[in-house]
Amino acid sequence: MRIVVCVKEVLDPDAVNNYAIAGRLEIGEDGKSLTQAAIPRLMNGFDEQAIEAALQLRDAGAEFTLAVLSAGAGPEKILKHAGALGAEELVAIEADTAETDYHTIAALLSAQIQKSGGADIVFCGRQASDDDQGVVPALLAEKLGMPLVTIARAVELEGATLRVTRVTPDGDEVVETTTPAVVTVSNELGDPRYPTAAAKIKARKMKPSKVSVEDLGLAAEEIAPRATVIKQFVPTVHGNCEFIEGDAAEAADRLIARLRSENVL
C-alpha cells in the first residue's frame, strides 16, 4: 500500500496575525505579496494533521509506504520535517508558485502521483492557512479519478475500506468508501505529534527528490493558471466600544436585549 500526503509551505499564520494587529503588515509594490522577510515559513498546519492521519493508520497496524509531496520553490525544510515524522519518500516539485493557481498545483501533484506509481490514499489538509481556499484536493481527486471525502477528524482502514468521520455543522458524519481515495483532514483530528530528536537528526541526511515541471510531461495548457491574483490588501479595521450602564443584572438584561435586536442571539 502507498499513501501520499500533499503539503504546502506557508507563512507562519501567527506571525502574520501579529504583524496585522500591530499595523505592520505591508503589501509590496506589486500589490500582491507581503514585504516582511522576517516572517518564518513552515508547513501548513492542516497538512501536518494530514501526515498525522497517515501515522495514526500506521499506529493501528496498517503497512504502507508514506510519500510526502510539495510543489514550490525550495520546500526542503518542510519535507525534512515530514521525513522526521516517518515519511520514506520526499518529493519536491520545483515550480514558481507565485504565478500559479490551484488548477496548476493540482495538475503538478496529480502528474507526480501517477508518475510514481499512484496511491491508495491521498491525504491533504482541508485548506491552506494563507489563502483558505481548499480547492486543490477536489481538483486533485478529479484528475486522479478518485472519490473525495472532506473535513475528516478520524480515519480508519479495514482492508480496502476507508471509514472516515467527518466534521459537519450538524455533528459528526461517518462515511465509507473504497480505496483509492482522496481525504482532506481537519484540525479536529487533534494535535500532530512532534518528531524525536533522533528522528530529526536522521532526517537532516534525507535528500528530497527534485522534480521539474518538464519532468512531468505536462502540456502548457494543463499547467496554465486559470485564475490570477490581481490585488491583495490589508483592510482597515475600525473598532467601537460601547459601555452599558447599570448594575450587573440591569446591564445583563440590556446586553441580551441589544444582542437580540441585532440578531446576534
C-alpha positions in Angstrom: 0.0 0.0 0.0 1.1 3.5 -0.8 -0.1 6.7 1.0 0.7 10.1 -0.4 0.4 13.3 1.6 0.4 16.7 -0.2 1.9 19.6 1.9 2.4 23.3 1.3 4.9 25.8 2.7 3.1 28.9 4.1 4.0 32.0 6.1 3.6 31.4 9.8 -0.1 32.5 10.3 0.5 33.5 14.0 3.3 35.9 12.9 1.2 37.3 10.1 -1.6 38.0 12.5 0.8 39.6 15.0 2.0 41.9 12.2 -1.5 42.7 11.2 -2.6 43.5 14.8 0.4 45.8 15.2 -0.4 47.6 11.9 2.9 46.5 10.4 1.7 44.1 7.7 2.6 45.7 4.4 2.0 44.7 0.8 4.9 45.2 -1.7 4.9 47.4 -4.8 3.5 44.6 -6.9 0.3 44.9 -4.8 0.1 41.2 -4.3 2.8 40.0 -1.9 3.9 40.7 1.7 7.2 42.6 2.3 8.0 41.2 5.7 11.0 38.9 5.1 11.3 38.2 8.9 8.1 36.1 8.9 9.1 32.5 9.1 7.8 29.9 6.7 6.6 26.5 7.8 4.4 23.6 6.9 0.7 24.4 6.6 -0.9 23.2 9.9 -3.7 21.3 8.3 -1.1 19.4 6.2 0.7 18.4 9.4 -2.6 16.9 10.5 -2.9 15.1 7.2 0.5 13.4 7.9 -0.7 12.7 11.4 -3.8 10.9 9.9 -1.4 8.6 8.0 0.7 8.0 11.0 -2.3 7.0 13.0 -3.2 4.4 10.4 0.4 3.1 10.8 -0.1 3.0 14.6 -3.2 0.9 14.1 -1.3 -1.7 12.2 -1.5 -0.6 8.5 1.6 -1.3 6.5 2.4 1.2 3.7 5.0 3.4 2.2 4.4 7.1 3.1 5.3 9.6 0.4 5.1 13.4 1.0 4.9 15.8 -1.9 5.2 19.6 -2.1 5.2 22.0 -5.0 7.1 25.3 -4.7 10.4 27.0 -4.6 12.6 25.1 -2.1 10.3 23.2 0.2 13.1 21.1 1.5 12.7 22.3 5.1 9.1 21.1 5.5 9.9 17.9 3.6 12.7 17.0 6.0 10.2 17.7 8.8 7.9 15.1 7.2 10.9 12.7 7.0 11.5 13.2 10.7 7.9 12.2 11.3 8.2 9.0 9.3 7.9 9.6 5.6 10.0 7.3 3.4 9.7 9.3 0.2 10.1 13.0 -0.1 9.4 14.8 -3.4 9.9 18.5 -4.2 8.2 19.6 -7.4 10.2 22.7 -8.4 7.8 25.3 -9.6 7.3 29.0 -9.2 4.0 29.0 -7.3 3.8 32.8 -7.2 2.4 32.8 -10.7 0.3 29.6 -10.4 -3.2 28.8 -9.3 -4.9 25.8 -7.7 -5.5 24.2 -11.1 -1.8 24.3 -11.8 -0.9 22.9 -8.4 -3.4 20.1 -8.8 -2.1 19.2 -12.2 1.5 19.1 -10.9 0.6 17.0 -7.9 -1.6 14.5 -9.8 1.1 14.1 -12.5 3.7 13.3 -9.9 1.4 10.8 -8.1 0.6 9.0 -11.3 4.2 9.0 -12.5 5.4 7.5 -9.2 3.0 4.6 -9.3 -0.2 6.0 -8.0 -1.6 6.0 -4.4 -4.1 4.0 -2.4 -4.9 7.0 -0.2 -4.1 10.7 -0.8 -4.3 12.9 2.3 -4.4 16.7 2.1 -5.1 19.4 4.6 -8.6 20.7 4.4 -7.2 24.1 3.3 -4.1 26.2 3.3 -3.7 28.9 6.0 -2.5 31.5 3.6 -5.4 31.5 1.0 -8.0 29.4 2.8 -9.5 28.2 -0.5 -9.4 24.4 0.0 -9.8 23.8 -3.8 -6.7 21.7 -4.6 -7.9 18.5 -3.0 -11.1 18.5 -5.0 -9.3 19.1 -8.3 -6.7 16.5 -7.4 -9.4 13.9 -6.8 -11.0 14.8 -10.1 -7.7 14.5 -12.0 -6.9 11.1 -10.3 -10.4 9.8 -10.8 -10.8 9.1 -7.1 -13.7 9.8 -4.7 -13.2 12.7 -2.3 -14.0 12.7 1.4 -13.6 16.1 3.1 -13.0 17.5 6.6 -12.1 14.3 8.3 -11.4 14.2 12.1 -10.8 10.4 12.2 -9.8 7.8 9.6 -9.9 4.0 9.9 -8.7 1.5 7.3 -10.0 -2.1 7.1 -8.6 -3.9 4.1 -9.7 -1.7 1.1 -12.5 0.0 3.1 -11.8 3.5 4.4 -14.1 4.7 7.1 -14.0 8.5 7.7 -15.6 10.5 10.5 -16.4 13.9 9.0 -17.0 17.2 10.9 -20.2 18.9 9.9 -22.2 21.8 11.4 -24.8 19.3 12.5 -22.4 16.9 14.2 -20.2 14.1 13.1 -20.9 12.0 10.0 -19.4 8.6 9.3 -18.9 7.7 5.6 -17.2 4.7 4.0 -15.5 4.4 0.6 -13.1 2.0 -1.0 -9.6 2.9 -1.8 -8.1 4.6 -3.7 -9.5 7.8 -2.4 -8.6 11.4 -1.5 -9.3 12.6 2.0 -8.9 16.1 3.4 -8.1 16.3 7.1 -9.3 19.0 9.6 -7.8 20.3 12.8 -10.4 18.2 14.8 -8.1 15.2 14.2 -6.0 16.5 17.1 -2.6 17.9 17.6 0.1 16.4 15.3 2.9 14.6 17.0 6.4 16.0 17.3 9.4 14.1 15.9 12.0 12.8 18.3 15.5 14.3 18.4 16.9 11.2 16.9 14.4 11.3 14.1 15.3 15.0 13.4 19.0 14.2 13.2 18.3 11.3 10.8 16.1 13.4 8.7 18.8 16.0 8.1 20.6 13.5 5.9 17.5 12.8 3.8 17.5 14.5 0.4 14.1 15.1 -1.2 13.9 14.0 -4.8 13.6 17.1 -7.0 11.2 17.0 -10.0 10.9 19.8 -12.5 7.8 20.7 -14.3 9.3 19.5 -17.6 9.9 16.0 -16.0 6.2 15.6 -15.5 5.5 15.9 -19.2 2.5 18.2 -18.9 1.3 20.3 -21.8 1.4 24.1 -21.4 -2.4 24.4 -21.3 -2.5 21.8 -18.5 -0.4 24.0 -16.2 -1.6 27.4 -17.4 -3.3 29.3 -14.5 -7.0 30.0 -14.9 -7.3 32.5 -12.0 -4.8 35.3 -11.4 -4.4 37.4 -8.2 -4.9 41.0 -9.2 -4.6 42.7 -5.8 -4.1 41.9 -2.2 -4.6 44.4 0.6 -4.8 44.8 4.3 -8.2 46.0 5.3 -8.7 48.9 7.7 -10.4 47.6 10.8 -12.5 50.1 12.8 -13.4 49.2 16.4 -16.1 50.8 18.5 -16.6 50.2 22.2 -20.0 50.9 23.9 -20.5 50.8 27.7 -23.8 49.5 29.1 -24.7 51.4 32.3 -26.5 50.0 35.4 -25.9 47.3 38.0 -24.9 43.7 36.9 -28.5 42.5 36.5 -29.7 45.5 34.6 -26.6 45.6 32.4 -27.0 41.8 31.6 -30.7 42.4 30.6 -29.8 45.4 28.4 -26.9 43.5 26.8 -29.1 40.5 26.0 -31.8 42.8 24.6 -29.2 44.6 22.5 -27.8 41.4 21.1 -31.3 40.1 20.2 -32.1 43.4 18.5 -29.0 43.0 16.3 -29.9 39.3 15.6 -26.7 38.1 17.4 -28.9 35.9 19.6 
